[in-house]
């Protein structure tokens, strides 16, 4: 993780690597680092559905339900059948 983080500092334009960095941090329970990486991808690739699902889920895990919902709705506006976004909305529906 450290090596990838240092590499990304030098080559910050690599959105795909930021996405994988976010996933890895999420699996390690480092949610704030995962969100930061995923937000960088969202800036460069605002319609990257996989990243948006990851980002919405990260906000859900951080109990930032309003932000998680906003992103899930954005996903469904682009991909109305996205099961992951529907699942996130279902998980947070009683928490807002």
Backbone bond lengths (Angstrom), bond angles and torsions (degrees), N, CA, C in turn:
res aa  C-N    CA-C-N  psi(-1)  N-CA   C-N-CA  omega(-1)  CA-C   N-CA-C  phi
1 X - - - 1.444 - - 1.522 111.15 -
2 X 1.315 116.16 -42.16 1.463 119.46 -179.04 1.519 111.47 -61.42
3 X 1.325 115.64 -43.59 1.468 120.37 -178.36 1.520 109.96 -64.09
4 X 1.326 116.96 -45.28 1.461 120.27 178.59 1.522 110.43 -62.09
5 X 1.307 117.77 -41.81 1.457 121.55 178.13 1.517 112.26 -59.96
6 X 1.321 116.51 -43.24 1.470 120.28 178.76 1.521 110.86 -67.07
7 X 1.329 116.50 -39.10 1.463 120.78 178.04 1.527 110.21 -62.27
8 X 1.323 116.45 -41.81 1.459 120.30 -179.35 1.521 111.85 -68.70
9 X 1.318 117.34 -29.99 1.465 119.94 175.32 1.524 110.28 -62.80
10 X 1.324 116.47 -36.44 1.461 121.29 -179.43 1.523 112.33 -80.63
11 X 1.315 117.22 -30.46 1.462 122.91 -176.42 1.527 109.46 -126.98
12 X 1.299 116.31 66.90 1.463 121.23 -170.87 1.526 114.29 -71.04
13 X 1.319 118.12 -6.57 1.459 121.18 -178.23 1.524 113.33 -84.79
14 X 1.312 118.90 -3.74 1.459 122.69 -173.60 1.528 111.19 -84.95
15 X 1.315 116.42 83.42 1.465 121.66 -174.75 1.517 113.07 -58.84
16 X 1.325 117.00 -40.08 1.462 119.76 -178.80 1.525 110.98 -60.66
17 X 1.325 116.81 -40.28 1.463 120.10 179.17 1.526 111.17 -69.00
18 X 1.336 116.89 -37.57 1.463 119.75 176.40 1.526 110.24 -60.98
19 X 1.341 115.83 -38.80 1.465 120.08 178.30 1.529 110.26 -61.34
20 X 1.329 117.03 -49.01 1.466 120.17 -179.87 1.532 111.70 -66.36
21 X 1.322 116.10 -33.04 1.464 120.87 176.06 1.535 109.48 -63.43
22 X 1.326 115.70 -40.45 1.457 120.52 177.57 1.528 111.21 -63.63
23 X 1.320 116.51 -46.14 1.469 121.17 179.55 1.532 110.28 -59.90
24 X 1.323 116.42 -45.48 1.469 120.66 -179.04 1.528 110.79 -62.09
25 X 1.330 116.47 -44.57 1.467 119.64 178.56 1.526 111.51 -64.79
26 X 1.312 116.75 -36.72 1.469 120.62 177.44 1.526 110.15 -61.04
27 X 1.321 116.48 -45.65 1.467 120.63 -179.70 1.527 111.64 -63.60
28 X 1.328 116.23 -28.53 1.460 120.89 178.65 1.530 112.53 -86.80
29 X 1.328 116.52 -1.46 1.461 120.32 179.95 1.512 113.88 80.42
30 X 1.306 117.07 13.55 1.474 122.18 178.44 1.528 108.45 -93.26
31 X 1.311 115.46 73.35 1.453 120.35 -170.16 1.524 113.88 -67.36
32 X 1.314 118.46 -39.05 1.469 118.96 -179.22 1.524 110.99 -66.06
33 X 1.338 117.68 -38.72 1.464 120.72 176.54 1.525 110.35 -66.90
34 X 1.329 116.14 -38.70 1.463 120.77 178.85 1.525 110.83 -64.65
35 X 1.323 116.70 -42.37 1.464 120.61 178.54 1.520 110.34 -63.28
36 X 1.306 116.99 -45.08 1.462 120.97 179.86 1.527 111.09 -57.21
37 X 1.324 116.57 -45.91 1.467 120.73 179.97 1.525 110.81 -65.63
38 X 1.311 116.53 -43.27 1.460 120.88 -178.51 1.532 111.55 -67.13
39 X 1.319 117.23 -35.71 1.470 120.74 176.61 1.533 110.68 -63.93
40 X 1.328 117.33 -34.80 1.469 120.53 177.16 1.519 110.47 -63.82
41 X 1.321 116.37 -39.83 1.464 120.03 176.68 1.528 109.56 -64.88
42 X 1.321 117.05 -42.79 1.465 121.34 -178.09 1.526 112.00 -61.24
43 X 1.316 117.03 -31.81 1.466 120.39 177.28 1.522 110.38 -68.56
44 X 1.319 116.58 -44.53 1.473 121.71 -177.29 1.528 112.25 -78.73
45 X 1.339 116.02 -35.33 1.466 121.30 -176.27 1.533 109.20 -133.16
46 X 1.327 117.41 75.94 1.463 120.29 -173.53 1.530 115.07 -63.77
47 X 1.321 117.97 -17.82 1.463 120.78 179.89 1.521 112.84 -107.69
48 X 1.322 117.47 18.70 1.466 121.45 176.78 1.532 107.48 -76.12
49 X 1.327 114.89 99.81 1.467 120.82 -173.44 1.523 112.06 -60.96
50 X 1.326 117.40 -43.42 1.472 119.55 -179.72 1.518 111.12 -59.07
51 X 1.316 116.04 -42.39 1.459 119.43 179.01 1.527 111.06 -67.24
52 X 1.326 116.74 -41.32 1.464 119.38 -179.84 1.529 111.74 -64.03
53 X 1.328 116.96 -38.28 1.469 120.00 176.06 1.527 109.46 -62.15
54 X 1.317 115.75 -46.45 1.463 120.31 178.50 1.530 110.67 -59.58
55 X 1.321 116.69 -45.23 1.461 121.22 -178.07 1.531 111.25 -65.11
56 X 1.313 116.89 -43.93 1.460 120.32 177.59 1.528 110.79 -60.39
57 X 1.316 116.15 -43.64 1.464 120.01 179.48 1.529 111.43 -65.68
58 X 1.312 116.74 -37.67 1.465 120.13 177.28 1.527 110.94 -61.68
59 X 1.324 116.58 -44.81 1.466 119.16 177.76 1.531 110.68 -63.92
60 X 1.328 117.44 -35.71 1.465 120.50 175.51 1.524 110.24 -61.22
61 X 1.322 116.21 -45.78 1.464 120.77 -179.90 1.528 112.05 -63.13
62 X 1.318 116.39 -29.28 1.466 121.56 178.38 1.537 112.00 -87.37
63 X 1.323 115.48 3.27 1.467 122.78 -178.58 1.526 112.78 63.35
64 X 1.315 115.60 27.18 1.464 121.16 173.40 1.530 106.32 -96.69
65 X 1.330 114.40 71.09 1.456 121.60 -168.43 1.523 113.82 -66.21
66 X 1.311 117.59 -35.69 1.464 119.93 179.97 1.524 109.92 -63.15
67 X 1.312 116.82 -46.30 1.477 120.58 179.31 1.531 110.43 -65.83
68 X 1.324 117.35 -40.86 1.469 120.98 177.63 1.523 110.26 -59.11
69 X 1.327 116.17 -43.05 1.467 120.76 179.77 1.524 111.23 -65.62
70 X 1.321 117.66 -44.04 1.469 121.09 179.31 1.522 111.04 -55.66
71 X 1.314 115.90 -45.37 1.463 120.26 -178.07 1.524 110.47 -69.87
72 X 1.326 117.81 -41.34 1.468 120.75 178.80 1.527 110.63 -61.32
73 X 1.312 117.25 -40.04 1.468 120.85 177.68 1.525 110.24 -65.59
74 X 1.317 117.15 -40.20 1.470 120.52 176.47 1.532 110.16 -58.94
75 X 1.318 116.72 -42.74 1.467 121.13 178.41 1.526 109.77 -59.73
76 X 1.327 116.60 -47.25 1.463 120.50 -177.34 1.524 112.59 -68.29
77 X 1.321 117.61 -24.67 1.463 120.15 174.14 1.523 111.30 -67.72
78 X 1.322 116.31 -32.29 1.467 121.84 179.22 1.526 110.71 -88.06
79 X 1.327 116.01 -40.08 1.471 123.00 -175.38 1.532 108.70 -134.31
80 X 1.343 117.07 83.43 1.465 120.96 -173.88 1.530 115.20 -59.38
81 X 1.298 118.13 -18.59 1.465 121.31 -178.74 1.528 112.95 -99.00
82 X 1.314 118.01 8.93 1.462 120.62 -175.57 1.532 110.54 -66.20
83 X 1.314 114.94 109.89 1.467 121.35 -176.47 1.530 112.55 -67.67
84 X 1.324 116.89 -33.48 1.471 119.72 179.98 1.526 111.25 -65.37
85 X 1.326 116.54 -43.18 1.467 120.08 178.52 1.526 110.33 -65.22
86 X 1.331 116.74 -40.65 1.468 120.33 177.38 1.528 110.87 -61.61
87 X 1.313 115.88 -41.05 1.471 120.79 179.81 1.532 111.06 -63.21
88 X 1.333 116.24 -43.32 1.470 120.36 179.03 1.527 109.95 -61.90
89 X 1.332 116.61 -45.56 1.466 119.78 178.90 1.529 111.11 -60.19
90 X 1.306 116.30 -40.92 1.474 120.03 178.61 1.530 110.87 -63.41
91 X 1.333 116.55 -39.73 1.465 120.80 -178.56 1.527 112.48 -66.67
92 X 1.324 116.93 -28.39 1.469 119.46 -175.34 1.525 113.51 -106.55
93 X 1.329 117.86 -2.10 1.463 120.43 -171.57 1.529 113.70 -56.50
94 X 1.289 119.38 -32.83 1.470 121.55 -178.72 1.523 113.07 -97.10
95 X 1.314 116.94 8.55 1.467 120.17 -174.10 1.524 113.34 -109.46
96 X 1.307 115.96 -0.80 1.471 118.66 -178.54 1.517 109.26 -103.56
